[in-house]
Amino acid sequence: MTSKNLLVLLVAVFALAVFSAGVNAFGSITNVEIDGIDVLSTGVDLSTFAGETAPVLVTFKATADAEDVRVKVWISGEKEDIAVSKRFDAIAGKTYRQWVYLEVPFDLDDELDESRKLEIIVESRQDGIADQESIGFT
C-alpha cells in the first residue's frame, strides 16, 4: 500500500513540475548575435578582449502575452556585471529584438576563462524565465 502512495506522490510531483515549467515559458530565444556574429545556431565559441563592450542582439519569439519582459546577459562567474535590456511588453506571436551591451570586465583571468559561458535569459516579473541560453565565451 505504501508503495502505491509513493508512486502516486512521485507522479503528482512530476506532473506538477512539467505543468509549472510550461506555464512560465511565454516564448523562446530564436537567435543571438554578438558583434554581428550569429553565435546561437553556429555554436561558435566567441572570444573578445577584457575591457571591451560586446553588443549582444537577442531575438525572442513570444508564444504568450507577458508584461515587463527584459533580457539579461552576463559572463558565468561574473554575476555582478549583468547587462540588462529595457523592459517591454510581449504579445503572443510577435518577434522582438533587444540590444544588450555587455561590458567585459578588465580583470578576467585568462587561465580561468577557458570554461566561461555567456549566459542569456529572457524573463518577466510576473511570468518568470521564458528561455535561457549558454554560449561558449573566451
A tleap script that builds the chain and sets N, CA, C and O, in Angstrom:
source leaprc.protein.ff14SB
mol = sequence {
  NMET THR SER LYS ASN LEU LEU VAL LEU LEU
  VAL ALA VAL PHE ALA LEU ALA VAL PHE SER
  ALA GLY VAL ASN ALA PHE GLY SER ILE THR
  ASN VAL GLU ILE ASP GLY ILE ASP VAL LEU
  SER THR GLY VAL ASP LEU SER THR PHE ALA
  GLY GLU THR ALA PRO VAL LEU VAL THR PHE
  LYS ALA THR ALA ASP ALA GLU ASP VAL ARG
  VAL LYS VAL TRP ILE SER GLY GLU LYS GLU
  ASP ILE ALA VAL SER LYS ARG PHE ASP ALA
  ILE ALA GLY LYS THR TYR ARG GLN TRP VAL
  TYR LEU GLU VAL PRO PHE ASP LEU ASP ASP
  GLU LEU ASP GLU SER ARG LYS LEU GLU ILE
  ILE VAL GLU SER ARG GLN ASP GLY ILE ALA
  ASP GLN GLU SER ILE GLY PHE CTHR
}
set mol.1.N position { 0.814 -1.195 0.000 }
set mol.1.CA position { 0.000 0.000 0.000 }
set mol.1.C position { 0.858 1.259 0.000 }
set mol.1.O position { 0.552 2.216 -0.712 }
set mol.2.N position { 1.934 1.269 0.796 }
set mol.2.CA position { 2.768 2.463 0.841 }
set mol.2.C position { 3.513 2.680 -0.467 }
set mol.2.O position { 3.817 3.819 -0.821 }
set mol.3.N position { 3.813 1.604 -1.192 }
set mol.3.CA position { 4.488 1.777 -2.477 }
set mol.3.C position { 3.561 2.441 -3.494 }
set mol.3.O position { 4.018 3.221 -4.330 }
set mol.4.N position { 2.248 2.134 -3.428 }
set mol.4.CA position { 1.283 2.789 -4.315 }
set mol.4.C position { 1.181 4.275 -3.984 }
set mol.4.O position { 1.128 5.111 -4.886 }
set mol.5.N position { 1.154 4.603 -2.702 }
set mol.5.CA position { 1.091 6.003 -2.286 }
set mol.5.C position { 2.330 6.753 -2.737 }
set mol.5.O position { 2.238 7.891 -3.198 }
set mol.6.N position { 3.482 6.125 -2.605 }
set mol.6.CA position { 4.736 6.745 -3.040 }
set mol.6.C position { 4.740 6.970 -4.547 }
set mol.6.O position { 5.175 8.019 -5.022 }
set mol.7.N position { 4.253 5.979 -5.299 }
set mol.7.CA position { 4.190 6.113 -6.750 }
set mol.7.C position { 3.251 7.250 -7.151 }
set mol.7.O position { 3.582 8.041 -8.034 }
set mol.8.N position { 2.096 7.335 -6.517 }
set mol.8.CA position { 1.142 8.419 -6.803 }
set mol.8.C position { 1.772 9.774 -6.484 }
set mol.8.O position { 1.614 10.730 -7.243 }
set mol.9.N position { 2.481 9.854 -5.368 }
set mol.9.CA position { 3.143 11.099 -4.994 }
set mol.9.C position { 4.198 11.490 -6.026 }
set mol.9.O position { 4.266 12.650 -6.430 }
set mol.10.N position { 5.017 10.537 -6.452 }
set mol.10.CA position { 6.051 10.825 -7.448 }
set mol.10.C position { 5.450 11.269 -8.780 }
set mol.10.O position { 5.955 12.200 -9.406 }
set mol.11.N position { 4.385 10.617 -9.212 }
set mol.11.CA position { 3.720 11.010 -10.466 }
set mol.11.C position { 3.136 12.414 -10.331 }
set mol.11.O position { 3.223 13.210 -11.266 }
set mol.12.N position { 2.545 12.724 -9.186 }
set mol.12.CA position { 1.968 14.054 -8.964 }
set mol.12.C position { 3.048 15.129 -8.982 }
set mol.12.O position { 2.859 16.191 -9.576 }
set mol.13.N position { 4.179 14.860 -8.334 }
set mol.13.CA position { 5.283 15.834 -8.324 }
set mol.13.C position { 5.816 16.035 -9.729 }
set mol.13.O position { 6.069 17.170 -10.134 }
set mol.14.N position { 5.994 14.954 -10.485 }
set mol.14.CA position { 6.474 15.062 -11.865 }
set mol.14.C position { 5.502 15.875 -12.717 }
set mol.14.O position { 5.919 16.757 -13.467 }
set mol.15.N position { 4.202 15.578 -12.600 }
set mol.15.CA position { 3.199 16.312 -13.381 }
set mol.15.C position { 3.196 17.790 -13.021 }
set mol.15.O position { 3.068 18.641 -13.902 }
set mol.16.N position { 3.333 18.102 -11.750 }
set mol.16.CA position { 3.375 19.495 -11.310 }
set mol.16.C position { 4.599 20.203 -11.870 }
set mol.16.O position { 4.510 21.353 -12.299 }
set mol.17.N position { 5.738 19.526 -11.868 }
set mol.17.CA position { 6.963 20.120 -12.410 }
set mol.17.C position { 6.823 20.396 -13.901 }
set mol.17.O position { 7.222 21.460 -14.374 }
set mol.18.N position { 6.260 19.447 -14.643 }
set mol.18.CA position { 6.073 19.640 -16.087 }
set mol.18.C position { 5.075 20.758 -16.341 }
set mol.18.O position { 5.308 21.595 -17.213 }
set mol.19.N position { 3.973 20.797 -15.608 }
set mol.19.CA position { 2.953 21.823 -15.794 }
set mol.19.C position { 3.491 23.202 -15.460 }
set mol.19.O position { 3.254 24.149 -16.209 }
set mol.20.N position { 4.209 23.338 -14.355 }
set mol.20.CA position { 4.712 24.654 -13.965 }
set mol.20.C position { 5.777 25.149 -14.925 }
set mol.20.O position { 5.877 26.356 -15.149 }
set mol.21.N position { 6.580 24.257 -15.501 }
set mol.21.CA position { 7.579 24.672 -16.493 }
set mol.21.C position { 6.893 25.203 -17.740 }
set mol.21.O position { 7.365 26.168 -18.341 }
set mol.22.N position { 5.781 24.586 -18.138 }
set mol.22.CA position { 5.062 25.036 -19.321 }
set mol.22.C position { 4.378 26.360 -19.114 }
set mol.22.O position { 4.240 27.134 -20.061 }
set mol.23.N position { 3.940 26.648 -17.891 }
set mol.23.CA position { 3.233 27.894 -17.599 }
set mol.23.C position { 4.165 29.087 -17.743 }
set mol.23.O position { 3.756 30.115 -18.282 }
set mol.24.N position { 5.397 28.982 -17.280 }
set mol.24.CA position { 6.322 30.100 -17.303 }
set mol.24.C position { 6.917 30.373 -18.680 }
set mol.24.O position { 7.391 31.481 -18.931 }
set mol.25.N position { 6.903 29.410 -19.557 }
set mol.25.CA position { 7.538 29.583 -20.862 }
set mol.25.C position { 6.627 30.393 -21.778 }
set mol.25.O position { 5.772 29.831 -22.461 }
set mol.26.N position { 6.808 31.705 -21.793 }
set mol.26.CA position { 5.975 32.573 -22.620 }
set mol.26.C position { 6.647 32.926 -23.939 }
set mol.26.O position { 6.173 33.799 -24.665 }
set mol.27.N position { 7.757 32.245 -24.252 }
set mol.27.CA position { 8.438 32.472 -25.513 }
set mol.27.C position { 9.777 31.785 -25.544 }
set mol.27.O position { 10.151 31.073 -24.612 }
set mol.28.N position { 10.503 32.007 -26.638 }
set mol.28.CA position { 11.811 31.367 -26.765 }
set mol.28.C position { 12.785 32.262 -27.521 }
set mol.28.O position { 12.403 33.065 -28.372 }
set mol.29.N position { 14.052 32.093 -27.179 }
set mol.29.CA position { 15.132 32.793 -27.876 }
set mol.29.C position { 15.336 32.103 -29.213 }
set mol.29.O position { 15.547 30.891 -29.261 }
set mol.30.N position { 15.276 32.861 -30.294 }
set mol.30.CA position { 15.439 32.265 -31.619 }
set mol.30.C position { 16.794 32.554 -32.241 }
set mol.30.O position { 17.233 31.829 -33.134 }
set mol.31.N position { 17.469 33.617 -31.774 }
set mol.31.CA position { 18.778 33.947 -32.341 }
set mol.31.C position { 19.545 34.837 -31.374 }
set mol.31.O position { 18.959 35.633 -30.640 }
set mol.32.N position { 20.868 34.689 -31.387 }
set mol.32.CA position { 21.752 35.549 -30.611 }
set mol.32.C position { 22.919 35.940 -31.506 }
set mol.32.O position { 23.585 35.081 -32.083 }
set mol.33.N position { 23.160 37.240 -31.618 }
set mol.33.CA position { 24.311 37.752 -32.366 }
set mol.33.C position { 25.176 38.562 -31.415 }
set mol.33.O position { 24.675 39.367 -30.629 }
set mol.34.N position { 26.470 38.341 -31.499 }
set mol.34.CA position { 27.414 39.139 -30.725 }
set mol.34.C position { 28.348 39.812 -31.704 }
set mol.34.O position { 29.079 39.158 -32.448 }
set mol.35.N position { 28.308 41.137 -31.689 }
set mol.35.CA position { 29.124 41.934 -32.604 }
set mol.35.C position { 28.918 41.492 -34.053 }
set mol.35.O position { 29.869 41.415 -34.831 }
set mol.36.N position { 27.648 41.201 -34.405 }
set mol.36.CA position { 27.297 40.836 -35.773 }
set mol.36.C position { 27.513 39.377 -36.132 }
set mol.36.O position { 27.256 38.993 -37.273 }
set mol.37.N position { 27.976 38.546 -35.201 }
set mol.37.CA position { 28.229 37.130 -35.472 }
set mol.37.C position { 27.116 36.300 -34.850 }
set mol.37.O position { 26.843 36.415 -33.655 }
set mol.38.N position { 26.466 35.453 -35.671 }
set mol.38.CA position { 25.419 34.563 -35.182 }
set mol.38.C position { 26.079 33.462 -34.362 }
set mol.38.O position { 26.775 32.607 -34.910 }
set mol.39.N position { 25.862 33.482 -33.045 }
set mol.39.CA position { 26.535 32.518 -32.171 }
set mol.39.C position { 25.610 31.413 -31.672 }
set mol.39.O position { 26.087 30.423 -31.117 }
set mol.40.N position { 24.315 31.556 -31.855 }
set mol.40.CA position { 23.393 30.546 -31.338 }
set mol.40.C position { 23.330 29.329 -32.256 }
set mol.40.O position { 23.489 28.200 -31.793 }
set mol.41.N position { 23.104 29.541 -33.529 }
set mol.41.CA position { 22.928 28.413 -34.442 }
set mol.41.C position { 24.250 27.825 -34.925 }
set mol.41.O position { 24.294 26.665 -35.334 }
set mol.42.N position { 25.325 28.606 -34.885 }
set mol.42.CA position { 26.599 28.106 -35.393 }
set mol.42.C position { 27.435 27.415 -34.338 }
set mol.42.O position { 28.356 26.668 -34.668 }
set mol.43.N position { 27.125 27.655 -33.064 }
set mol.43.CA position { 27.907 27.044 -31.999 }
set mol.43.C position { 29.306 27.618 -31.889 }
set mol.43.O position { 30.203 26.945 -31.381 }
set mol.44.N position { 29.519 28.837 -32.347 }
set mol.44.CA position { 30.818 29.492 -32.291 }
set mol.44.C position { 31.204 29.745 -30.848 }
set mol.44.O position { 30.376 30.179 -30.047 }
set mol.45.N position { 32.453 29.476 -30.513 }
set mol.45.CA position { 32.983 29.836 -29.201 }
set mol.45.C position { 33.602 31.211 -29.383 }
set mol.45.O position { 34.742 31.338 -29.832 }
set mol.46.N position { 32.848 32.230 -29.033 }
set mol.46.CA position { 33.243 33.610 -29.292 }
set mol.46.C position { 34.326 34.070 -28.335 }
set mol.46.O position { 34.286 33.758 -27.145 }
set mol.47.N position { 35.289 34.808 -28.853 }
set mol.47.CA position { 36.297 35.391 -27.968 }
set mol.47.C position { 36.262 36.906 -28.118 }
set mol.47.O position { 35.943 37.439 -29.181 }
set mol.48.N position { 36.595 37.573 -27.042 }
set mol.48.CA position { 36.665 39.022 -27.025 }
set mol.48.C position { 37.734 39.417 -26.026 }
set mol.48.O position { 38.291 38.559 -25.341 }
set mol.49.N position { 38.023 40.687 -25.935 }
set mol.49.CA position { 39.087 41.163 -25.061 }
set mol.49.C position { 38.515 41.781 -23.796 }
set mol.49.O position { 37.462 42.418 -23.816 }
set mol.50.N position { 39.230 41.579 -22.695 }
set mol.50.CA position { 38.832 42.185 -21.431 }
set mol.50.C position { 38.782 43.694 -21.596 }
set mol.50.O position { 39.657 44.289 -22.225 }
set mol.51.N position { 37.759 44.305 -21.031 }
set mol.51.CA position { 37.602 45.747 -21.094 }
set mol.51.C position { 36.777 46.227 -22.274 }
set mol.51.O position { 36.412 47.402 -22.316 }
set mol.52.N position { 36.469 45.364 -23.236 }
set mol.52.CA position { 35.654 45.757 -24.383 }
set mol.52.C position { 34.169 45.726 -24.026 }
set mol.52.O position { 33.763 45.099 -23.047 }
set mol.53.N position { 33.375 46.410 -24.832 }
set mol.53.CA position { 31.927 46.319 -24.733 }
set mol.53.C position { 31.443 45.462 -25.890 }
set mol.53.O position { 31.693 45.778 -27.053 }
set mol.54.N position { 30.748 44.374 -25.569 }
set mol.54.CA position { 30.256 43.451 -26.590 }
set mol.54.C position { 28.771 43.712 -26.832 }
set mol.54.O position { 27.962 43.540 -25.919 }
set mol.55.N position { 28.395 44.127 -28.054 }
set mol.55.CA position { 26.981 44.313 -28.357 }
set mol.55.C position { 26.321 42.955 -28.611 }
set mol.55.O position { 26.740 42.207 -29.494 }
set mol.56.N position { 25.289 42.647 -27.829 }
set mol.56.CA position { 24.588 41.370 -27.931 }
set mol.56.C position { 23.163 41.652 -28.401 }
set mol.56.O position { 22.425 42.400 -27.760 }
set mol.57.N position { 22.785 41.045 -29.529 }
set mol.57.CA position { 21.434 41.196 -30.067 }
set mol.57.C position { 20.698 39.877 -29.865 }
set mol.57.O position { 21.084 38.849 -30.423 }
set mol.58.N position { 19.634 39.914 -29.063 }
set mol.58.CA position { 18.848 38.719 -28.761 }
set mol.58.C position { 17.504 38.837 -29.466 }
set mol.58.O position { 16.784 39.820 -29.293 }
set mol.59.N position { 17.171 37.818 -30.268 }
set mol.59.CA position { 15.881 37.757 -30.940 }
set mol.59.C position { 15.009 36.760 -30.184 }
set mol.59.O position { 15.431 35.639 -29.901 }
set mol.60.N position { 13.792 37.182 -29.863 }
set mol.60.CA position { 12.900 36.438 -28.990 }
set mol.60.C position { 11.517 36.362 -29.615 }
set mol.60.O position { 10.973 37.382 -30.038 }
set mol.61.N position { 10.938 35.157 -29.681 }
set mol.61.CA position { 9.583 34.957 -30.219 }
set mol.61.C position { 8.635 34.682 -29.054 }
set mol.61.O position { 8.804 33.703 -28.326 }
set mol.62.N position { 7.643 35.546 -28.884 }
set mol.62.CA position { 6.669 35.391 -27.796 }
set mol.62.C position { 5.597 34.382 -28.202 }
set mol.62.O position { 5.046 34.456 -29.300 }
set mol.63.N position { 5.310 33.449 -27.312 }
set mol.63.CA position { 4.244 32.470 -27.545 }
set mol.63.C position { 3.010 32.774 -26.704 }
set mol.63.O position { 1.952 32.175 -26.899 }
set mol.64.N position { 3.155 33.712 -25.763 }
set mol.64.CA position { 2.052 34.165 -24.924 }
set mol.64.C position { 2.320 35.618 -24.548 }
set mol.64.O position { 3.460 36.079 -24.613 }
set mol.65.N position { 1.289 36.327 -24.162 }
set mol.65.CA position { 1.465 37.704 -23.714 }
set mol.65.C position { 2.224 37.729 -22.387 }
set mol.65.O position { 2.028 36.864 -21.533 }
set mol.66.N position { 3.088 38.726 -22.226 }
set mol.66.CA position { 3.824 38.891 -20.962 }
set mol.66.C position { 4.161 40.365 -20.805 }
set mol.66.O position { 4.433 41.059 -21.784 }
set mol.67.N position { 4.141 40.834 -19.560 }
set mol.67.CA position { 4.467 42.221 -19.249 }
set mol.67.C position { 5.817 42.311 -18.574 }
set mol.67.O position { 6.290 41.351 -17.965 }
set mol.68.N position { 6.434 43.475 -18.689 }
set mol.68.CA position { 7.718 43.751 -18.034 }
set mol.68.C position { 8.780 42.710 -18.366 }
set mol.68.O position { 9.451 42.188 -17.476 }
set mol.69.N position { 8.924 42.416 -19.647 }
set mol.69.CA position { 9.920 41.457 -20.118 }
set mol.69.C position { 11.247 42.186 -20.281 }
set mol.69.O position { 11.273 43.362 -20.644 }
set mol.70.N position { 12.347 41.490 -20.012 }
set mol.70.CA position { 13.669 42.050 -20.257 }
set mol.70.C position { 14.642 40.921 -20.555 }
set mol.70.O position { 14.393 39.754 -20.252 }
set mol.71.N position { 15.758 41.310 -21.161 }
set mol.71.CA position { 16.825 40.371 -21.490 }
set mol.71.C position { 18.001 40.681 -20.573 }
set mol.71.O position { 18.387 41.839 -20.414 }
set mol.72.N position { 18.572 39.633 -19.967 }
set mol.72.CA position { 19.750 39.778 -19.111 }
set mol.72.C position { 20.893 38.976 -19.725 }
set mol.72.O position { 20.695 37.863 -20.211 }
set mol.73.N position { 22.094 39.561 -19.696 }
set mol.73.CA position { 23.281 38.904 -20.238 }
set mol.73.C position { 24.422 39.085 -19.246 }
set mol.73.O position { 24.627 40.180 -18.722 }
set mol.74.N position { 25.173 37.999 -18.987 }
set mol.74.CA position { 26.362 38.088 -18.145 }
set mol.74.C position { 27.305 36.942 -18.468 }
set mol.74.O position { 26.920 35.959 -19.102 }
set mol.75.N position { 28.530 37.083 -18.027 }
set mol.75.CA position { 29.530 36.036 -18.190 }
set mol.75.C position { 29.508 35.194 -16.928 }
set mol.75.O position { 29.546 35.731 -15.821 }
set mol.76.N position { 29.447 33.876 -17.084 }
set mol.76.CA position { 29.403 32.999 -15.906 }
set mol.76.C position { 30.572 33.308 -14.990 }
set mol.76.O position { 31.698 33.514 -15.440 }
set mol.77.N position { 30.288 33.336 -13.709 }
set mol.77.CA position { 31.303 33.677 -12.722 }
set mol.77.C position { 31.434 35.164 -12.485 }
set mol.77.O position { 32.172 35.576 -11.590 }
set mol.78.N position { 30.742 35.981 -13.258 }
set mol.78.CA position { 30.807 37.447 -13.151 }
set mol.78.C position { 29.399 38.001 -12.951 }
set mol.78.O position { 29.021 38.967 -13.614 }
set mol.79.N position { 28.627 37.415 -12.061 }
set mol.79.CA position { 27.218 37.771 -11.907 }
set mol.79.C position { 26.993 39.226 -11.482 }
set mol.79.O position { 25.899 39.758 -11.672 }
set mol.80.N position { 28.008 39.873 -10.914 }
set mol.80.CA position { 27.827 41.276 -10.522 }
set mol.80.C position { 27.867 42.217 -11.728 }
set mol.80.O position { 27.487 43.383 -11.616 }
set mol.81.N position { 28.321 41.721 -12.871 }
set mol.81.CA position { 28.392 42.529 -14.094 }
set mol.81.C position { 27.322 42.075 -15.080 }
set mol.81.O position { 27.634 41.513 -16.129 }
set mol.82.N position { 26.067 42.322 -14.739 }
set mol.82.CA position { 24.950 41.902 -15.587 }
set mol.82.C position { 24.514 43.077 -16.458 }
set mol.82.O position { 24.315 44.190 -15.971 }
set mol.83.N position { 24.369 42.807 -17.759 }
set mol.83.CA position { 23.826 43.807 -18.682 }
set mol.83.C position { 22.346 43.486 -18.879 }
set mol.83.O position { 21.977 42.324 -19.047 }
set mol.84.N position { 21.505 44.510 -18.860 }
set mol.84.CA position { 20.056 44.315 -18.916 }
set mol.84.C position { 19.459 45.228 -19.977 }
set mol.84.O position { 19.856 46.385 -20.114 }
set mol.85.N position { 18.500 44.693 -20.725 }
set mol.85.CA position { 17.799 45.497 -21.725 }
set mol.85.C position { 16.727 46.337 -21.046 }
set mol.85.O position { 16.442 46.168 -19.860 }
set mol.86.N position { 16.142 47.242 -21.814 }
set mol.86.CA position { 14.980 47.970 -21.315 }
set mol.86.C position { 13.812 46.988 -21.218 }
set mol.86.O position { 13.790 45.974 -21.917 }
set mol.87.N position { 12.847 47.289 -20.354 }
set mol.87.CA position { 11.663 46.438 -20.199 }
set mol.87.C position { 10.688 46.711 -21.344 }
set mol.87.O position { 10.592 47.828 -21.851 }
set mol.88.N position { 9.968 45.656 -21.734 }
set mol.88.CA position { 8.980 45.783 -22.796 }
set mol.88.C position { 7.862 44.778 -22.534 }
set mol.88.O position { 8.039 43.812 -21.792 }
set mol.89.N position { 6.709 45.020 -23.156 }
set mol.89.CA position { 5.600 44.078 -23.085 }
set mol.89.C position { 5.620 43.222 -24.339 }
set mol.89.O position { 5.779 43.741 -25.444 }
set mol.90.N position { 5.460 41.908 -24.175 }
set mol.90.CA position { 5.476 40.981 -25.299 }
set mol.90.C position { 4.060 40.536 -25.628 }
set mol.90.O position { 3.249 40.296 -24.733 }
set mol.91.N position { 3.771 40.429 -26.914 }
set mol.91.CA position { 2.471 39.988 -27.399 }
set mol.91.C position { 2.665 38.664 -28.120 }
set mol.91.O position { 3.568 38.523 -28.945 }
set mol.92.N position { 1.811 37.693 -27.803 }
set mol.92.CA position { 1.913 36.355 -28.388 }
set mol.92.C position { 1.975 36.427 -29.912 }
set mol.92.O position { 1.209 37.157 -30.540 }
set mol.93.N position { 2.891 35.666 -30.497 }
set mol.93.CA position { 3.029 35.598 -31.950 }
set mol.93.C position { 3.977 36.629 -32.539 }
set mol.93.O position { 4.297 36.561 -33.726 }
set mol.94.N position { 4.428 37.577 -31.739 }
set mol.94.CA position { 5.327 38.626 -32.221 }
set mol.94.C position { 6.783 38.263 -31.919 }
set mol.94.O position { 7.073 37.516 -30.984 }
set mol.95.N position { 7.685 38.807 -32.731 }
set mol.95.CA position { 9.122 38.600 -32.545 }
set mol.95.C position { 9.746 39.920 -32.115 }
set mol.95.O position { 9.430 40.977 -32.660 }
set mol.96.N position { 10.626 39.845 -31.140 }
set mol.96.CA position { 11.273 41.028 -30.572 }
set mol.96.C position { 12.779 40.886 -30.676 }
set mol.96.O position { 13.322 39.787 -30.564 }
set mol.97.N position { 13.447 42.013 -30.893 }
set mol.97.CA position { 14.904 42.064 -30.923 }
set mol.97.C position { 15.358 43.095 -29.907 }
set mol.97.O position { 14.926 44.247 -29.945 }
set mol.98.N position { 16.222 42.683 -29.006 }
set mol.98.CA position { 16.695 43.577 -27.952 }
set mol.98.C position { 18.216 43.610 -27.946 }
set mol.98.O position { 18.870 42.568 -27.954 }
set mol.99.N position { 18.771 44.815 -27.932 }
set mol.99.CA position { 20.209 45.005 -27.800 }
set mol.99.C position { 20.573 45.084 -26.327 }
set mol.99.O position { 19.903 45.751 -25.539 }
set mol.100.N position { 21.641 44.396 -25.973 }
set mol.100.CA position { 22.204 44.491 -24.632 }
set mol.100.C position { 23.705 44.690 -24.823 }
set mol.100.O position { 24.334 43.973 -25.601 }
set mol.101.N position { 24.276 45.659 -24.118 }
set mol.101.CA position { 25.701 45.968 -24.257 }
set mol.101.C position { 26.442 45.492 -23.013 }
set mol.101.O position { 26.352 46.093 -21.943 }
set mol.102.N position { 27.175 44.400 -23.185 }
set mol.102.CA position { 27.879 43.765 -22.080 }
set mol.102.C position { 29.300 44.298 -21.988 }
set mol.102.O position { 30.080 44.179 -22.934 }
set mol.103.N position { 29.630 44.884 -20.847 }
set mol.103.CA position { 30.992 45.346 -20.608 }
set mol.103.C position { 31.792 44.173 -20.043 }
set mol.103.O position { 31.515 43.689 -18.946 }
set mol.104.N position { 32.782 43.728 -20.804 }
set mol.104.CA position { 33.613 42.608 -20.373 }
set mol.104.C position { 34.580 43.146 -19.323 }
set mol.104.O position { 35.307 44.104 -19.587 }
set mol.105.N position { 34.597 42.543 -18.138 }
set mol.105.CA position { 35.460 43.046 -17.058 }
set mol.105.C position { 36.934 43.059 -17.447 }
set mol.105.O position { 37.398 42.177 -18.168 }
set mol.106.N position { 37.672 44.068 -16.963 }
set mol.106.CA position { 39.105 44.186 -17.216 }
set mol.106.C position { 39.899 43.081 -16.531 }
set mol.106.O position { 40.964 42.688 -17.006 }
set mol.107.N position { 39.380 42.584 -15.419 }
set mol.107.CA position { 40.170 41.680 -14.585 }
set mol.107.C position { 39.859 40.200 -14.801 }
set mol.107.O position { 40.065 39.401 -13.888 }
set mol.108.N position { 39.370 39.809 -15.978 }
set mol.108.CA position { 39.147 38.392 -16.240 }
set mol.108.C position { 40.492 37.672 -16.300 }
set mol.108.O position { 41.433 38.158 -16.927 }
set mol.109.N position { 40.578 36.543 -15.662 }
set mol.109.CA position { 41.799 35.744 -15.634 }
set mol.109.C position { 41.785 34.802 -16.836 }
set mol.109.O position { 40.886 33.970 -16.956 }
set mol.110.N position { 42.778 34.923 -17.734 }
set mol.110.CA position { 42.834 34.108 -18.946 }
set mol.110.C position { 42.806 32.617 -18.648 }
set mol.110.O position { 42.171 31.859 -19.381 }
set mol.111.N position { 43.477 32.181 -17.598 }
set mol.111.CA position { 43.519 30.763 -17.283 }
set mol.111.C position { 42.162 30.237 -16.841 }
set mol.111.O position { 41.833 29.083 -17.117 }
set mol.112.N position { 41.376 31.048 -16.169 }
set mol.112.CA position { 40.066 30.617 -15.690 }
set mol.112.C position { 38.983 30.764 -16.749 }
set mol.112.O position { 37.923 30.149 -16.631 }
set mol.113.N position { 39.225 31.560 -17.772 }
set mol.113.CA position { 38.190 31.906 -18.742 }
set mol.113.C position { 37.898 30.806 -19.748 }
set mol.113.O position { 36.936 30.918 -20.509 }
set mol.114.N position { 38.697 29.749 -19.777 }
set mol.114.CA position { 38.501 28.715 -20.784 }
set mol.114.C position { 37.119 28.075 -20.714 }
set mol.114.O position { 36.578 27.673 -21.744 }
set mol.115.N position { 36.545 27.973 -19.534 }
set mol.115.CA position { 35.244 27.318 -19.390 }
set mol.115.C position { 34.102 28.309 -19.181 }
set mol.115.O position { 32.992 27.895 -18.847 }
set mol.116.N position { 34.338 29.572 -19.363 }
set mol.116.CA position { 33.287 30.572 -19.143 }
set mol.116.C position { 32.237 30.484 -20.234 }
set mol.116.O position { 32.508 30.061 -21.358 }
set mol.117.N position { 31.034 30.895 -19.872 }
set mol.117.CA position { 29.903 30.919 -20.792 }
set mol.117.C position { 29.253 32.289 -20.748 }
set mol.117.O position { 29.265 32.961 -19.717 }
set mol.118.N position { 28.694 32.693 -21.855 }
set mol.118.CA position { 27.865 33.885 -21.904 }
set mol.118.C position { 26.445 33.413 -21.604 }
set mol.118.O position { 25.872 32.634 -22.365 }
set mol.119.N position { 25.885 33.883 -20.502 }
set mol.119.CA position { 24.557 33.468 -20.060 }
set mol.119.C position { 23.532 34.504 -20.509 }
set mol.119.O position { 23.723 35.703 -20.307 }
set mol.120.N position { 22.445 34.035 -21.119 }
set mol.120.CA position { 21.396 34.910 -21.638 }
set mol.120.C position { 20.051 34.406 -21.122 }
set mol.120.O position { 19.737 33.220 -21.233 }
set mol.121.N position { 19.265 35.314 -20.558 }
set mol.121.CA position { 17.940 34.966 -20.040 }
set mol.121.C position { 16.936 36.001 -20.525 }
set mol.121.O position { 17.215 37.199 -20.520 }
set mol.122.N position { 15.762 35.529 -20.944 }
set mol.122.CA position { 14.617 36.385 -21.202 }
set mol.122.C position { 13.631 36.096 -20.083 }
set mol.122.O position { 13.213 34.954 -19.891 }
set mol.123.N position { 13.257 37.152 -19.337 }
set mol.123.CA position { 12.403 36.951 -18.176 }
set mol.123.C position { 11.360 38.059 -18.061 }
set mol.123.O position { 11.467 39.117 -18.681 }
set mol.124.N position { 10.356 37.776 -17.249 }
set mol.124.CA position { 9.294 38.727 -16.943 }
set mol.124.C position { 9.098 38.753 -15.433 }
set mol.124.O position { 9.299 37.742 -14.759 }
set mol.125.N position { 8.708 39.903 -14.902 }
set mol.125.CA position { 8.447 39.994 -13.459 }
set mol.125.C position { 7.339 39.035 -13.038 }
set mol.125.O position { 7.463 38.358 -12.018 }
set mol.126.N position { 6.266 38.970 -13.808 }
set mol.126.CA position { 5.118 38.154 -13.439 }
set mol.126.C position { 5.249 36.700 -13.883 }
set mol.126.O position { 4.767 35.802 -13.192 }
set mol.127.N position { 5.887 36.456 -15.013 }
set mol.127.CA position { 5.860 35.130 -15.620 }
set mol.127.C position { 7.162 34.345 -15.487 }
set mol.127.O position { 7.247 33.216 -15.971 }
set mol.128.N position { 8.165 34.911 -14.849 }
set mol.128.CA position { 9.415 34.194 -14.641 }
set mol.128.C position { 10.272 34.123 -15.895 }
set mol.128.O position { 10.207 35.003 -16.753 }
set mol.129.N position { 11.067 33.077 -15.994 }
set mol.129.CA position { 12.001 32.911 -17.107 }
set mol.129.C position { 11.292 32.255 -18.284 }
set mol.129.O position { 10.673 31.201 -18.138 }
set mol.130.N position { 11.389 32.893 -19.463 }
set mol.130.CA position { 10.806 32.330 -20.675 }
set mol.130.C position { 11.784 31.370 -21.336 }
set mol.130.O position { 11.405 30.275 -21.752 }
set mol.131.N position { 13.044 31.783 -21.431 }
set mol.131.CA position { 14.062 30.961 -22.086 }
set mol.131.C position { 15.430 31.429 -21.648 }
set mol.131.O position { 15.596 32.559 -21.188 }
set mol.132.N position { 16.415 30.548 -21.796 }
set mol.132.CA position { 17.792 30.905 -21.466 }
set mol.132.C position { 18.742 30.126 -22.363 }
set mol.132.O position { 18.426 29.032 -22.832 }
set mol.133.N position { 19.900 30.708 -22.587 }
set mol.133.CA position { 20.939 30.102 -23.422 }
set mol.133.C position { 22.286 30.290 -22.763 }
set mol.133.O position { 22.498 31.272 -22.052 }
set mol.134.N position { 23.204 29.357 -22.991 }
set mol.134.CA position { 24.589 29.465 -22.569 }
set mol.134.C position { 25.453 29.290 -23.800 }
set mol.134.O position { 25.308 28.314 -24.536 }
set mol.135.N position { 26.370 30.256 -24.028 }
set mol.135.CA position { 27.206 30.246 -25.220 }
set mol.135.C position { 28.663 30.304 -24.795 }
set mol.135.O position { 29.027 31.097 -23.926 }
set mol.136.N position { 29.498 29.470 -25.400 }
set mol.136.CA position { 30.927 29.473 -25.084 }
set mol.136.C position { 31.524 30.853 -25.273 }
set mol.136.O position { 31.218 31.538 -26.249 }
set mol.137.N position { 32.381 31.268 -24.339 }
set mol.137.CA position { 32.896 32.626 -24.350 }
set mol.137.C position { 34.311 32.620 -23.760 }
set mol.137.O position { 34.492 32.263 -22.596 }
set mol.138.N position { 35.311 33.011 -24.552 }
set mol.138.CA position { 36.690 33.056 -24.055 }
set mol.138.C position { 37.298 34.408 -24.285 }
set mol.138.O position { 38.455 34.632 -23.931 }
savepdb mol mol.pdb
quit
